[in-house]
Amino acid sequence: MIIFIDENDENTRLDNCLAAMFQDISRSKIQNYIKEGKILVNNSIKKPAYTLKEGDKIEFDKLENEEIKIEPQNIPLDIVYEDDNMLVVNKPSGMLTHPTSTERENTLVNALLYKYGENLSDINGEFRRGIVHRLDRNTSGLLMIAKNNTTHEFLAQQIKNRAITKKYRAILKGNYNRDEDRIELPIGRHPKQPHKMAVVPVKDGGKESITLLKILERFKEATYVELTLITGRTHQIRVHMSYMKHPVYNDTLYGAGEGRVKTQEQVLQSYYLRFTKPVTGEIIELEIEPDEKISRVLNYYRNRRIQ
C-alpha cells in the first residue's frame, strides 16, 4: 500500500499518523513495524517520531490486523457531479467525513461504501476510502471522492499544486472592517490544546496559510463573506477568522460563542469547486446554493434590518 501525505497530515509523527489511519492496530505495534523496516518513507527507514512533510510517500505491505470492517449504510448522498472516475458530493453539516476510533457509523464513508462498495480509492486506508480531502463535521459543502487510486493521486496532486479553486461562504461575528482582505498568517497545532489549530510562528512549526476574503453583505452584528483558500490547512478559515477577531458565527471552538440564531456550530459552507477532470483534462466548475444554516442566519439579520 502507498499513502501520500497531504497538508492536513503534515507535521504529525509517522506513528501517530498511521495509528489514526489504521485504528484497529495499536501504536506500539505500528512503531515496531517502522523500526523493523516494514514501513518506508520515501523508500527509506525512518524513526517512529519522524515528522511527516507534505508529499511524503509512505509504503508498506499489508499489515497484520489491518482488516477493518466499516459497515456500509444506506444514507442518502447529494451527488453534485459524477463520472467513471470520481464524484463530488454535498456533505451536510453534522456528518463526519470518515470514521474515527470512537465513531464508525453515519459518516460519509459509510454512505459511500453502501453505494459504491469496493469501487473507491484505498490509498489512505479503509477508514478513508475514496476521501481525497476533508471537511469538518459541522462544515457543509462540496467534497471530491475518488473511485480509484489513479484518480486519487491525480486529484491530490492538483491540491498540492494549488490548482484547485475552493471557495466558501460564511457568516462572521461582528462587522468586518474591510471590503476585501488577504489573511496570510501561519497555522500550526495549538501549543496547549492539541485538538485545536492556531496562528503559530514559522519558527515554532507554523505553515504558510493564505485566505482571501470578500464581503458579500454587512449587518450590524454579523458579516456575510466569501472566502477563497489559497492553502488548505486544517481549520484554516476558522483559525484565521478567529485571529482577526471575527470568528465564524456560532463557532464555539474558536471563540464565537452562541449567536442570536442557534445553529449546529459554525456557519460555514464549501460552495464552489473548480478542478481538472481526470483522463480528459476538462475543467469542471461546480457551485451550490447556500445551505440551511447560512439561509437561516441571513434571513434573521435581513429581516431585522428591514424592521
MARLUM-526554 format. One line per 10 residues: their letters; for each residue y, x, z negated of C-alpha. Coordinates in nm, 2 decimals. Layout:
N
a	Y X Z  ...
end
This chain:
307
miifidende	0.00 0.00 0.00  0.35 0.11 0.08  0.66 0.00 -0.11  1.02 0.08 -0.01  1.28 0.08 -0.28  1.59 -0.13 -0.22  1.92 -0.12 -0.40  1.81 -0.37 -0.66  1.53 -0.14 -0.79  1.70 0.19 -0.76
ntrldnclaa	1.79 0.38 -1.08  1.48 0.24 -1.25  1.19 0.45 -1.37  0.90 0.48 -1.14  0.65 0.35 -1.41  0.88 0.06 -1.51  0.94 -0.05 -1.15  0.56 -0.06 -1.08  0.49 -0.23 -1.41  0.74 -0.50 -1.32
mfqdisrski	0.58 -0.55 -0.98  0.21 -0.54 -1.10  0.24 -0.72 -1.42  -0.13 -0.75 -1.50  -0.16 -0.37 -1.52  -0.04 -0.20 -1.84  0.24 0.05 -1.81  0.02 0.32 -1.97  -0.24 0.27 -1.70  0.03 0.29 -1.43
qnyikegkil	0.15 0.61 -1.60  -0.20 0.76 -1.58  -0.22 0.67 -1.21  0.11 0.85 -1.15  0.00 1.16 -1.35  -0.33 1.17 -1.16  -0.15 1.18 -0.83  -0.28 0.84 -0.72  0.07 0.71 -0.67  0.30 0.92 -0.45
vnnsikkpay	0.68 0.90 -0.39  0.79 1.03 -0.06  0.45 1.20 -0.01  0.47 1.40 -0.34  0.37 1.36 -0.70  0.65 1.26 -0.94  0.66 1.21 -1.32  0.64 0.85 -1.46  1.00 0.88 -1.57  1.12 0.97 -1.21
tlkegdkief	1.44 0.78 -1.13  1.40 0.59 -0.81  1.65 0.60 -0.53  1.72 0.35 -0.25  1.49 0.42 0.04  1.22 0.60 -0.16  0.87 0.53 -0.03  0.60 0.46 -0.29  0.25 0.49 -0.16  -0.09 0.43 -0.32
dkleneeiki	-0.44 0.29 -0.25  -0.54 -0.04 -0.41  -0.50 -0.01 -0.79  -0.77 -0.12 -1.03  -0.69 -0.47 -1.17  -0.43 -0.52 -0.90  -0.58 -0.87 -0.82  -0.31 -1.11 -0.94  -0.36 -1.48 -0.89  -0.03 -1.66 -0.82
epqnipldiv	-0.11 -2.03 -0.77  0.03 -2.20 -0.46  0.23 -2.51 -0.55  0.33 -2.80 -0.33  0.71 -2.76 -0.39  0.94 -2.87 -0.10  1.11 -2.60 0.09  1.45 -2.64 0.25  1.39 -2.43 0.56  1.72 -2.35 0.75
yeddnmlvvn	1.56 -2.12 1.01  1.21 -2.01 1.12  1.04 -1.82 1.39  0.70 -1.64 1.42  0.80 -1.35 1.20  1.04 -1.48 0.94  1.22 -1.78 0.79  1.54 -1.84 0.59  1.52 -2.09 0.30  1.79 -2.25 0.10
kpsgmlthpt	1.68 -2.18 -0.26  1.80 -2.44 -0.51  1.98 -2.34 -0.83  1.73 -2.32 -1.12  1.44 -2.18 -0.93  1.32 -1.82 -0.98  1.28 -1.62 -0.66  0.95 -1.48 -0.77  0.71 -1.50 -1.07  0.76 -1.28 -1.38
sterentlvn	0.52 -1.18 -1.66  0.63 -1.49 -1.85  0.68 -1.74 -1.57  0.42 -1.77 -1.30  0.49 -2.12 -1.18  0.75 -2.32 -1.00  0.90 -2.02 -0.82  0.99 -1.98 -0.46  0.69 -1.76 -0.41  0.46 -2.03 -0.54
allykygenl	0.61 -2.27 -0.28  0.58 -2.01 0.00  0.21 -1.95 -0.08  0.13 -2.32 -0.05  0.29 -2.35 0.29  0.21 -2.00 0.44  -0.09 -1.87 0.24  -0.15 -1.50 0.32  0.09 -1.51 0.62  0.36 -1.34 0.41
sdingefrrg	0.45 -0.97 0.37  0.29 -0.80 0.07  0.50 -0.47 0.07  0.63 -0.55 -0.28  0.31 -0.68 -0.43  0.16 -1.03 -0.50  0.45 -1.13 -0.73  0.70 -1.09 -0.44  0.51 -1.20 -0.13  0.75 -1.25 0.15
ivhrldrnts	1.05 -1.17 -0.06  1.30 -0.93 0.12  1.59 -0.98 -0.11  1.66 -1.19 -0.42  1.90 -1.44 -0.57  1.94 -1.50 -0.94  1.77 -1.81 -1.08  2.09 -2.01 -1.11  2.24 -1.89 -0.78  2.16 -2.12 -0.49
gllmiaknnt	2.15 -2.05 -0.12  2.01 -1.85 0.18  1.72 -1.61 0.14  1.53 -1.43 0.42  1.15 -1.44 0.40  0.92 -1.20 0.60  0.59 -1.33 0.73  0.46 -0.98 0.79  0.52 -0.62 0.68  0.67 -0.51 1.00
theflaqqik	0.94 -0.77 0.98  0.99 -0.70 0.61  1.06 -0.33 0.69  1.29 -0.43 0.98  1.50 -0.66 0.76  1.50 -0.43 0.46  1.64 -0.15 0.69  1.92 -0.38 0.80  2.01 -0.45 0.44  2.00 -0.07 0.36
nraitkkyra	2.23 0.00 0.66  2.46 -0.29 0.56  2.40 -0.45 0.90  2.35 -0.80 0.74  2.66 -1.01 0.65  2.62 -1.21 0.33  2.89 -1.45 0.22  2.91 -1.65 -0.10  3.11 -1.95 -0.23  3.21 -1.95 -0.59
ilkgnynrde	3.43 -2.13 -0.84  3.61 -1.88 -1.07  3.75 -1.94 -1.41  4.13 -1.93 -1.41  4.38 -1.89 -1.12  4.31 -1.57 -0.93  4.64 -1.40 -0.86  4.58 -1.26 -0.51  4.51 -1.44 -0.19  4.27 -1.16 -0.08
drielpigrh	4.12 -0.87 -0.27  3.88 -0.58 -0.23  3.70 -0.51 -0.55  3.55 -0.16 -0.54  3.40 -0.08 -0.89  3.07 0.10 -0.95  2.79 -0.10 -1.12  2.50 0.01 -1.33  2.29 -0.11 -1.62  2.48 -0.23 -1.92
pkqphkmavv	2.46 0.06 -2.18  2.39 -0.17 -2.48  2.25 -0.49 -2.32  1.98 -0.39 -2.07  1.93 -0.74 -1.94  2.29 -0.72 -1.80  2.47 -0.51 -1.55  2.83 -0.38 -1.60  3.10 -0.17 -1.44  2.98 0.18 -1.52
pvkdggkesi	3.15 0.51 -1.41  2.96 0.70 -1.14  2.91 0.99 -1.37  2.72 0.76 -1.60  2.50 0.62 -1.33  2.72 0.35 -1.17  2.66 0.29 -0.80  2.92 0.21 -0.53  2.97 -0.16 -0.53  3.22 -0.34 -0.30
tllkilerfk	3.31 -0.71 -0.29  3.57 -0.87 -0.06  3.74 -1.19 -0.19  3.94 -1.46 -0.01  4.10 -1.76 -0.18  3.99 -2.09 -0.04  4.16 -2.33 -0.28  4.36 -2.30 -0.60  4.37 -2.51 -0.91  4.55 -2.47 -1.24
eatyveltli	4.23 -2.38 -1.43  4.00 -2.26 -1.15  3.99 -2.09 -0.81  3.76 -2.16 -0.52  3.68 -1.84 -0.33  3.47 -1.69 -0.05  3.30 -1.36 -0.14  3.16 -1.11 0.11  2.92 -0.85 -0.01  2.95 -0.50 0.14
tgrthqirvh	2.69 -0.37 -0.10  2.43 -0.58 -0.28  2.39 -0.46 -0.64  2.21 -0.67 -0.90  2.46 -0.94 -1.03  2.74 -0.77 -0.83  2.96 -1.08 -0.78  2.92 -1.19 -1.14  2.99 -0.84 -1.28  3.30 -0.79 -1.06
msymkhpvyn	3.45 -1.13 -1.13  3.39 -1.09 -1.50  3.56 -0.75 -1.50  3.86 -0.89 -1.31  3.90 -1.15 -1.59  3.79 -1.44 -1.37  3.42 -1.48 -1.43  3.22 -1.72 -1.22  3.26 -2.08 -1.35  3.00 -2.15 -1.63
dtlygagegr	2.85 -1.80 -1.61  2.79 -1.77 -1.98  2.60 -1.44 -1.95  2.92 -1.28 -1.82  3.18 -1.44 -2.04  3.29 -1.76 -1.87  3.18 -1.99 -2.14  3.12 -2.36 -2.05  3.39 -2.52 -1.83  3.50 -2.88 -1.83
vktqeqvlqs	3.24 -2.96 -1.57  2.89 -2.89 -1.70  2.65 -2.73 -1.46  2.33 -2.52 -1.46  2.51 -2.19 -1.53  2.71 -2.00 -1.26  2.87 -2.20 -0.98  2.77 -1.95 -0.71  2.61 -2.01 -0.37  2.49 -1.77 -0.09
yylrftkpvt	2.61 -1.99 0.20  2.63 -1.76 0.51  2.39 -1.50 0.67  2.43 -1.30 0.99  2.14 -1.08 1.08  1.95 -0.94 1.38  1.63 -1.12 1.46  1.31 -0.91 1.47  1.15 -0.83 1.81  1.41 -0.99 2.03
geiieleiep	1.73 -0.84 1.88  1.91 -1.17 1.89  2.19 -1.22 1.64  2.13 -1.51 1.41  2.42 -1.68 1.22  2.34 -1.94 0.95  2.57 -2.15 0.73  2.50 -2.43 0.49  2.72 -2.69 0.31  2.85 -2.64 -0.04
dekisrvlny	2.58 -2.72 -0.30  2.58 -2.99 -0.56  2.74 -2.77 -0.83  3.03 -2.65 -0.62  3.09 -3.00 -0.49  3.10 -3.15 -0.84  3.34 -2.89 -0.98  3.57 -2.91 -0.67  3.57 -3.29 -0.69  3.67 -3.28 -1.05
yrnrriq	3.97 -3.04 -1.00  4.08 -3.21 -0.68  4.09 -3.55 -0.85  4.29 -3.41 -1.14  4.54 -3.26 -0.91  4.60 -3.60 -0.73  4.64 -3.79 -1.06
end
